[in-house]
Each structure stands twice: as C-alpha cells, then as structure tokens.
Amino acid sequence: MAFKRVVFIVLDSCGIGESHDAAEYGDQGSNTIANIAKAVGGLRVPNLEKLGLGKIHNIEGVANDIDAIGSYGRMAEQSAGKDTTNGHWEMMGVKLDKPLPVYPEGFPRDLMDAFEARIGRETIGNKPASGTEIIKELGDEHVRTGYPIIYTSADSVFQIAAHEEVIPLEELYNMCKIARELLVGEHAVGRVIARPFIGANGDYKRTTNRHDYSRDFGRTVLNEMDEKGLTVMGIGKIYDIYGGSGVNDKVGTEGNMDGVDKIIEQMGTVEKGLIFANLVDFDALYGHRNDPEGFAQSIRDFDARLPEILDALREDDLLILSADHGCDPTTPGTDHSREYVPLLVYGKNAKGNVDLGTRDTFADIGATLSENFGVNAPTTLGTSFLKEIGPNA
C-alpha cells in the first residue's frame, strides 16, 4: 500500500460553489465558504490556505497565488439529494439514484398512528424544527405528559427527542428501532435519530447520548477494508451514518474541537487503516441557523488546530479534507445547498501543489482508498487520484 494510514475529515456542509445542477435544487448562487468569507470581510485561514484552499475557488482573504503544500480540487455529487446520508455514502462508493423522502409538513397521520400504537404513547411535535428550539418549545409538555417529541428537518430524518429522566435511554432507543421498522417503502428515511436531553423548566440541553439508525444502502469500501482486517475508526457521527456497517471501531465527540482532540488521539493509536471523522458544528450550529459569523469563526477555529493534525501525521500517512454538501448561511432558507465540495490532500510523502481538478463524483475518495489499501472496489463508481498525488518515494 502507498500510505499505511489515511485520515479523512469531513468538514460538514463546507461547500465551495454551486454545483452544475444547483438550479434543479433551487440553489443558484450558493457558495458556502466564499459567501461566508465575503460576509465577514475576508476569511483568514493560513493553514487551509497552505494546503491549497484558495486555489480551488476565489475566496476573499485566502491567497491563490501560492505553491500549495497539498493537492487540491473539488468534487461534484452524482447522488440525488444534498444531505449527510447521500454525501457520505457516495464518498464510499454508493450512488443513491432517488432522493430520500423528506417531510416539510410532518409525517402522515397513518404512520404516526402506527408508531404510537407500537410504543404505547401519544406523541407531540411532528413538524420540521431545530432540535434545540423544539425542546425549548415542547420540553415542558413532554416532561408533563411523557409524550416523546417527534420532529424532522430538511434532511431525510425521523427524530425522537425525550428527556432522559422521563423516557430512559434504552426505551428511547427501542422507540427508534420501532420507527426504523415502520419507515420502509415510500417512507424509508435515511436516518432515525434518538435525541435525548436533560434539564428542567424550559432550560433543556441535549446530551451526547444521541444514536442514529441508518438505512443500509449496500456494500462500501469500508466493508472491504473491515473484512481485510484494516482498522476503520469512525469519529463523531460516522458510525451512525453507515449504521455501523464496515466501521469496526468508534468514538463519539462533543463538538468540533473535541472532534479534533479525538482525531489526534486516534492518530496516536491506530497503526494501519482509516481514521474517518465528521465535524458537524459548521452545519448544525451555523449553517442551518444562517449565522455566517459563527460559521466563519468555526472554520478559523479548525484552521488554528490544523497544525496539530499535520504534526501528528507520520511519514506514511495521508490526510484528506472534504465536505458532504453545502449549507450556505448567507442565502434565504436554512436547507442544505447543492454544491461542489473541496478536496484537499496532504502527506509528508505525497506530492504538493497538484491540481486535482473537478472530480465527477464524491466516490473518488472511496476509489482512492480502495487502490491505496489494495481492497476490492464494491462498485465501479469513482476514479482514484492516488497516482496523481504520490507518494514521492
């Protein structure tokens, strides 16, 4: 294998310009990183700049006339849709041909009746909402009645929020399994998500005991790596996104900075294989809340930690940074945006300043992993860029 370890970090929702088919999704003009930079008077991110971020797209405050130490490009999505599930599964070689179902008006009554009959309780909510806002709105009613809060979002998700002292975790998780059994056919959402919280009297806070129940869309590169005996370490929500399939170790995170801590910790222990992380704060805290200043600061915060990751890289490591979609906080609405995603690749023993161009699919990541680790590609989707970036020796 060319590189003994690959560290792959998804900067959730950090898109880099409207995709060629953005008009089909109503996302003309979306450009998450560049529009944020414009909104805050320039984005100073010297470490991402060195890797080649400014050479992918013109971004105010980010130089594009440098010899980048990394390789750089952008990727287009082939799957239908623009959410976490579609993006991550395509990265590992699976194209989703149909958009996953979404519920801007809430879930149909017959489905909710079936769910309530199975769990033996009524429910409240049943509408699209911010997870933090809906527990402010309905938390007191939930505590008083014991009825779980059901909500969705712009993503294909069925979310169940419950106070840990009202509905114990195991009961909440069992409710999610029941929902997963019911959500099939036309209602086969991408994920069912347990959203436990704590607190009292309107002052509620979500806990880290979230758990996702994902649909299985087939074999991925992760399965091939797992079966070959390679470590596939999922950090953050990676394990849940793939329903655990092919991910043979995992660690949870509490925000981006804790995520970086966990990445560095695992770089000190994993000997061979993939360290695969998702940093979700960009999306969850700032993109969906139309907060370009917060989003910009979150990118700066990651950039400030990036040297720690670079220093922890071994000679035979490869670092890949990308995203799963956009979520432009400067445009109307709070939905994800159909965008190209950045591709930044760096290794101490890899070539620098290589223009990887516009890739046809996110699955080029999975194809590169397949070639690097010498495992079968589960699909023909994707073209490896391994030979373009090295190694030098």
Sequence and secondary structure as in RCSB ss.txt:
>XXXX:A:sequence
MAFKRVVFIVLDSCGIGESHDAAEYGDQGSNTIANIAKAVGGLRVPNLEKLGLGKIHNIEGVANDIDAIGSYGRM
AEQSAGKDTTNGHWEMMGVKLDKPLPVYPEGFPRDLMDAFEARIGRETIGNKPASGTEIIKELGDEHVRTGYPII
YTSADSVFQIAAHEEVIPLEELYNMCKIARELLVGEHAVGRVIARPFIGANGDYKRTTNRHDYSRDFGRTVLNEM
DEKGLTVMGIGKIYDIYGGSGVNDKVGTEGNMDGVDKIIEQMGTVEKGLIFANLVDFDALYGHRNDPEGFAQSIR
DFDARLPEILDALREDDLLILSADHGCDPTTPGTDHSREYVPLLVYGKNAKGNVDLGTRDTFADIGATLSENFGV
NAPTTLGTSFLKEIGPNA
>XXXX:A:secstr
   SEEEEEEETT   SB TTGGGGT TT  HHHHHHHHTT    HHHHHHTHHHHS BTTB  SS  SSEEEEE
   SSS SHHHHHHHHTT    S     TT   HHHHHHHHHHHTS  EEEEE  HHHHHHHHHHHHHHH   EE
EE SSSEEEEEEETTTS HHHHHHHHHHHHHH  GGG  SEEEEEEEEEETTEEEE S  EEEE      HHHHH
HHTT EEEEETTHHHHTTTTT  EEE  SSHHHHHHHHHHHHTT  SEEEEEEE HIIIIIITTT HHHHHHHHH
HHHHHHHHHHHH  TTEEEEEE S B  TTSSSSS B B EEEEEE TTS  S EEEEES TTHHHHHHHHHHT 
  SSS     HHHH    
